Amino acid sequence: MSEWLETYFGDYINVINGYAFKSSNFLDAGTSETLPIIKIKNVANGNVHLNGAQHHIFDASLSKYLVENKDVLIALTGNHPQAESQVVGIASRYKLNEKALLNQRVAKIVTKDESLLAQDFIYYFLIDKNTHQYLASQSSGSANQANISKTDIEQIPISLPCPEEQKAIASVLSSLDDKIDLLHRQNTTLERMAETLFRQWFVEEVQEDWEDGTLGEVVEIFDNMRIPLSKMERDKKKGGVLYPYYGAAQIMDYINDYIFDGEYILMGEDGTVRTDEGFPVLQYATGKFWVNNHTHVLKAKPPYSNFLIWNYLSKKNIDEIVTGAVQPKINQGNLKALDFPKLPEHLVVEFNSLTKPMLIKINNNKKQIQTLEKLRDNLLPKLMSGEVRVNS
């Protein structure tokens, strides 16, 4: 470590703040002359996406705010550091082939000189928990919303290895991320194959004599088994084998205990309950896991399968069952009353048979993803601190 340079992040990077586009100039649909706009919501929790993105006409004057594949982005405004789902200060890597434009309160971090600070190293430095904790400590704002500035980012202390070791560290971590991305893409392909089959059989070829029914008739709900844990309580459950701790929209933590063991569908109950398209926020949980009290826990009744129910719900508009103007909520009564047609049993059984191999592959990939993510998350702070060294 003695040969690592103790300096400040701002000496080696440029922070490019997004542009303050006028909302009146946004377009809901893109054309060949427009690009999507990346806002705070599109970089939430370290996952860059273009869901619900608006568009803006592109011209040369906006080139500074152009975002391309592998660019490093960071949200400057978001939830308070003590909130359960923190957004501010979480770095993301843009992994889409489509170019985009950067909106205000989202910044792009670029090296001043690749020969001194490798661009790939920047991303891993920013997602290191120590860096994130530092930014959280510098944030300002209200009790519910925090802000960080360009200066806050520039003043992050950094222990900088030589460029060759930077690239070696980034290479190790990137190899894990590349494998994780490949497995995610495989699952997306398999899910789309199942979705296509479901749509063909149960949407496009729906028969008039199929009777109406409700979701409550085809699923069991296990909400009474949920147990919320505070962060302090979860921090006490870190030794030994760890299992996912699910919130309304994502895995929030890993703990050494579980209350479910099997295959279940999780559907957001309050807070984050619907996508921009009006579909429910779903998670497919398998194996041993824990669930807090912000997501419904569902399991299909035979002859239905969880995978069939998942495919129905994933493209089902749920606006009619969402209540609450400030805090969206789906209560259990409304969930059970959601319409679900009584499908012919022979088609249900055949769908289950055809899609079972897909589901097995998807679940195996998910297990690999969790293993690789744990390995990466354990390695990252050790590599960034010099506790574990790699040959340059």
C-alpha positions in Angstrom: 0.0 0.0 0.0 2.9 2.3 0.5 3.3 2.8 -3.2 -0.4 3.8 -3.6 -1.0 7.6 -4.0 -3.1 9.3 -1.3 -4.9 12.1 -3.1 -8.4 13.4 -4.0 -10.7 12.1 -6.6 -11.2 15.6 -8.2 -7.5 15.8 -9.2 -8.1 13.1 -11.8 -11.7 13.3 -12.9 -14.2 15.7 -14.5 -17.8 15.8 -13.1 -20.2 16.8 -15.9 -23.6 17.8 -14.6 -26.7 17.1 -16.7 -28.5 19.8 -18.6 -31.6 21.6 -17.3 -33.9 20.7 -20.1 -37.2 22.5 -20.3 -40.0 20.1 -19.6 -42.1 21.8 -22.3 -39.6 20.5 -24.9 -39.8 16.9 -23.8 -41.4 14.4 -26.2 -43.2 11.3 -25.0 -42.2 9.3 -28.1 -38.8 9.2 -29.8 -37.9 9.9 -33.4 -34.8 9.5 -35.5 -33.8 13.0 -34.5 -34.3 12.6 -30.7 -32.6 10.9 -27.8 -34.0 9.6 -24.5 -33.4 11.7 -21.4 -31.8 10.0 -18.4 -33.4 11.4 -15.2 -32.8 10.5 -11.5 -35.5 7.8 -11.7 -33.6 6.2 -14.5 -30.4 5.7 -12.4 -32.1 4.7 -9.1 -30.4 2.1 -7.0 -27.5 1.6 -9.4 -29.5 0.2 -12.3 -29.7 2.4 -15.4 -32.8 1.9 -17.5 -34.9 3.9 -20.0 -38.3 2.8 -18.7 -40.8 5.7 -19.2 -38.0 7.9 -20.6 -39.0 11.1 -22.4 -37.1 12.3 -25.5 -35.5 15.5 -26.7 -34.3 16.7 -30.1 -30.5 16.3 -30.3 -28.2 18.9 -31.8 -24.4 19.4 -31.6 -24.8 21.9 -28.7 -25.9 19.0 -26.4 -22.9 16.8 -27.2 -21.4 17.5 -23.7 -24.4 15.8 -22.1 -24.3 12.7 -24.4 -24.3 9.4 -22.6 -22.9 6.3 -24.2 -22.3 2.6 -23.4 -20.0 2.2 -20.3 -20.3 5.8 -19.1 -20.3 6.2 -15.3 -23.4 8.1 -13.9 -24.3 9.2 -10.4 -27.5 10.6 -9.0 -27.0 13.9 -7.2 -30.4 14.0 -5.6 -32.4 11.2 -4.0 -33.6 9.6 -0.8 -32.0 10.6 2.5 -29.0 8.4 3.5 -31.0 6.9 6.5 -33.8 5.8 4.2 -34.3 2.2 3.4 -34.0 2.7 -0.3 -31.2 5.1 -0.9 -30.7 6.7 -4.3 -28.4 9.7 -3.8 -24.7 9.0 -4.5 -25.2 5.5 -6.0 -23.1 5.2 -9.1 -24.3 3.3 -12.2 -22.7 2.2 -15.4 -24.7 2.8 -18.6 -24.9 -0.6 -20.3 -27.3 0.2 -23.2 -26.3 0.5 -26.8 -28.7 3.4 -27.3 -27.3 6.8 -26.8 -29.0 9.2 -24.4 -28.9 12.7 -22.9 -28.2 13.6 -19.3 -30.8 15.6 -17.3 -30.0 17.9 -14.4 -29.2 16.4 -11.0 -27.5 13.4 -12.7 -23.8 13.6 -13.4 -21.3 11.8 -15.6 -17.8 11.1 -14.2 -15.0 11.0 -16.7 -11.2 10.6 -16.3 -9.0 13.5 -17.1 -6.2 11.2 -18.3 -6.6 7.5 -18.9 -2.9 7.0 -18.4 -3.3 8.2 -14.8 -6.8 7.0 -13.8 -8.5 4.2 -15.8 -12.1 4.9 -16.6 -13.1 1.4 -15.6 -11.5 1.9 -12.2 -13.7 4.9 -11.6 -16.9 2.9 -11.7 -15.6 0.3 -9.1 -14.2 3.1 -6.9 -17.6 4.8 -6.8 -19.6 1.7 -6.0 -17.3 0.7 -3.2 -19.3 1.0 0.1 -16.6 3.2 1.7 -16.9 5.7 -1.1 -20.7 5.6 -0.9 -20.6 6.1 2.9 -18.4 9.1 2.5 -20.8 10.7 0.0 -23.7 9.9 2.3 -21.9 11.7 5.1 -21.4 14.8 2.9 -25.0 15.0 1.7 -27.4 17.8 2.6 -31.0 18.5 2.2 -34.3 17.7 4.0 -35.2 14.8 6.2 -36.5 12.8 3.2 -34.4 14.1 0.4 -30.6 14.4 0.2 -28.3 16.2 -2.2 -24.6 15.9 -3.1 -22.7 18.4 -5.2 -19.9 18.3 -7.8 -17.5 19.5 -5.0 -18.6 16.6 -2.8 -17.5 14.2 -5.5 -14.3 15.9 -6.2 -13.3 15.9 -2.5 -13.6 12.2 -2.0 -10.2 10.9 -0.7 -8.8 8.1 -2.8 -5.9 5.7 -2.5 -4.7 5.3 -6.1 -2.7 2.4 -7.3 -0.6 2.6 -10.4 -2.6 2.6 -13.7 -1.5 -1.0 -14.5 -2.9 -2.2 -11.2 -6.0 -0.1 -11.6 -6.7 -1.9 -14.9 -6.0 -5.3 -13.3 -8.5 -4.6 -10.5 -11.1 -3.4 -12.9 -10.5 -6.5 -15.1 -11.1 -8.9 -12.3 -14.3 -7.2 -11.3 -15.5 -6.7 -14.9 -15.1 -10.4 -15.6 -17.6 -11.1 -12.8 -19.9 -8.4 -14.0 -19.8 -9.7 -17.6 -20.8 -13.1 -16.5 -23.6 -11.7 -14.4 -24.8 -9.7 -17.4 -24.7 -12.7 -19.6 -26.9 -14.8 -17.2 -29.3 -11.9 -16.9 -29.6 -11.7 -20.8 -30.2 -15.5 -20.9 -33.0 -15.2 -18.4 -34.5 -12.3 -20.4 -34.6 -14.4 -23.5 -36.2 -17.4 -21.7 -38.8 -15.1 -20.1 -39.7 -13.6 -23.4 -40.1 -17.1 -24.9 -42.5 -18.0 -22.1 -44.3 -14.7 -22.5 -44.8 -15.2 -26.2 -46.3 -18.7 -25.6 -48.6 -17.4 -22.9 -49.8 -14.5 -25.0 -50.5 -16.7 -28.0 -52.5 -19.3 -26.0 -54.2 -17.2 -23.3 -54.6 -13.8 -24.9 -54.6 -13.9 -28.7 -56.5 -17.2 -28.8 -58.9 -16.5 -25.9 -62.3 -18.2 -26.2 -65.6 -16.5 -25.5 -66.8 -19.4 -23.4 -64.0 -19.0 -20.9 -65.6 -17.9 -17.6 -64.5 -15.0 -15.6 -62.7 -15.5 -12.3 -60.4 -13.8 -9.8 -56.8 -14.1 -8.7 -57.9 -15.1 -5.3 -59.2 -18.3 -6.7 -55.9 -19.5 -8.2 -53.3 -18.3 -5.6 -52.7 -18.7 -1.9 -51.5 -15.6 0.0 -48.9 -15.9 2.8 -48.7 -12.4 4.0 -49.3 -13.5 7.6 -45.8 -15.1 7.6 -43.9 -11.9 6.8 -41.7 -10.3 9.4 -40.1 -6.9 8.9 -36.6 -6.3 10.3 -34.9 -3.0 10.9 -31.4 -2.4 9.5 -30.1 -2.8 13.1 -31.8 -6.2 13.4 -30.5 -7.3 10.0 -27.0 -6.2 10.9 -27.1 -8.7 13.8 -27.9 -11.5 11.3 -24.7 -11.5 9.2 -22.7 -14.5 10.3 -22.7 -17.8 8.3 -24.8 -18.6 5.3 -26.8 -15.6 4.1 -30.2 -15.5 2.4 -32.0 -12.7 0.5 -34.1 -10.2 2.4 -36.8 -8.9 0.0 -38.5 -5.6 0.1 -41.3 -4.3 -2.1 -39.2 -4.0 -5.3 -35.9 -5.6 -4.8 -33.5 -7.6 -2.6 -32.6 -5.1 0.1 -30.1 -7.1 2.1 -28.8 -10.6 3.0 -29.2 -12.2 6.4 -28.4 -15.6 8.0 -32.0 -16.6 8.6 -35.2 -17.2 6.5 -38.9 -17.6 6.9 -39.8 -19.0 3.4 -38.3 -22.0 1.6 -39.7 -22.7 -1.9 -40.9 -20.9 -5.0 -43.1 -17.8 -4.6 -44.2 -14.7 -6.4 -43.7 -11.4 -4.6 -45.9 -8.4 -5.5 -45.3 -4.9 -4.1 -48.0 -4.0 -1.5 -47.1 -0.4 -0.8 -44.7 2.3 -1.9 -43.3 0.9 -5.2 -46.3 -1.1 -6.5 -46.6 -0.4 -10.2 -44.3 0.3 -13.2 -44.7 3.3 -15.5 -46.8 1.1 -17.8 -49.3 0.3 -14.9 -48.0 -3.3 -14.4 -47.3 -4.7 -10.9 -43.8 -4.7 -9.4 -43.0 -8.4 -9.2 -40.2 -10.6 -7.9 -39.8 -14.3 -8.4 -38.3 -15.7 -5.2 -36.9 -19.2 -4.9 -35.1 -21.2 -2.2 -34.7 -19.8 1.3 -35.4 -16.1 1.9 -36.9 -13.5 4.2 -39.6 -11.0 3.3 -40.6 -7.7 4.9 -44.1 -6.4 5.2 -44.1 -4.3 2.0 -44.7 -7.1 -0.5 -47.5 -9.7 -1.0 -46.3 -13.3 -1.0 -48.2 -15.5 -3.5 -48.2 -19.1 -4.5 -50.2 -20.7 -7.3 -52.8 -23.3 -6.5 -52.7 -26.5 -8.7 -53.0 -27.1 -11.6 -51.7 -23.5 -12.1 -48.0 -22.8 -11.7 -46.2 -19.8 -10.3 -44.6 -19.3 -13.8 -48.1 -19.1 -15.5 -49.4 -16.7 -12.8 -46.2 -14.6 -13.2 -46.7 -14.3 -16.9 -50.3 -13.2 -16.5 -49.5 -10.6 -13.8 -46.3 -9.2 -15.5 -48.5 -7.7 -18.3 -51.6 -7.0 -16.3 -52.7 -3.4 -15.7 -53.4 -3.0 -12.0 -54.4 0.7 -11.8 -57.9 -0.3 -10.7 -56.7 -2.0 -7.5 -54.1 0.6 -6.4 -55.3 3.0 -3.7 -53.7 5.9 -1.9 -52.8 9.2 -3.5 -49.6 9.9 -1.6 -48.5 6.3 -0.8 -49.7 3.8 -3.4 -51.0 0.6 -1.9 -52.6 -2.7 -3.0 -54.6 -4.2 -0.1 -55.2 -7.9 0.0 -58.9 -7.7 -0.7 -58.3 -5.8 -3.9 -55.5 -8.2 -4.9 -57.8 -11.2 -4.5 -60.5 -9.5 -6.5 -58.2 -8.8 -9.5 -59.7 -10.5 -12.6 -58.2 -13.8 -13.7 -60.0 -15.9 -16.3 -60.8 -19.6 -15.7 -58.4 -21.1 -18.2 -58.9 -24.6 -19.7 -57.0 -27.1 -17.5 -55.5 -29.0 -20.4 -53.9 -25.8 -21.7 -52.6 -24.9 -18.2 -51.0 -28.4 -17.8 -49.4 -28.2 -21.3 -48.1 -24.7 -20.7 -46.6 -25.8 -17.4 -44.9 -28.8 -19.1 -43.4 -26.7 -22.0 -42.1 -23.9 -19.8 -40.8 -26.1 -16.9 -37.3 -26.5 -18.5 -37.2 -22.7 -19.1 -38.0 -22.0 -15.5 -35.4 -24.5 -14.2 -32.7 -22.8 -16.4 -33.8 -19.3 -15.2 -33.7 -20.4 -11.5 -30.2 -22.0 -12.0 -29.0 -18.8 -13.6 -30.4 -16.8 -10.6 -28.5 -18.9 -8.2 -25.3 -18.4 -10.2 -26.0 -14.6 -10.3 -26.4 -14.5 -6.5 -23.1 -16.4 -6.0 -21.2 -14.2 -8.4 -22.7 -11.0 -6.9 -21.6 -12.1 -3.4 -18.1 -12.9 -4.7 -17.9 -9.5 -6.4 -19.2 -7.6 -3.4 -16.8 -9.4 -1.1 -13.8 -8.8 -3.4 -14.5 -5.2 -4.3 -13.7 -3.5 -1.0 -10.6 -5.7 -0.5 -9.3 -4.9 -3.9 -10.0 -1.2 -3.6 -8.3 -1.0 -0.2 -5.2 -3.0 -1.2 -6.1 -5.8 1.3 -6.1 -8.2 -1.7 -3.6 -7.4 -4.5 -3.7 -8.5 -8.1 -0.7 -8.8 -10.5 -0.7 -5.8 -12.8 
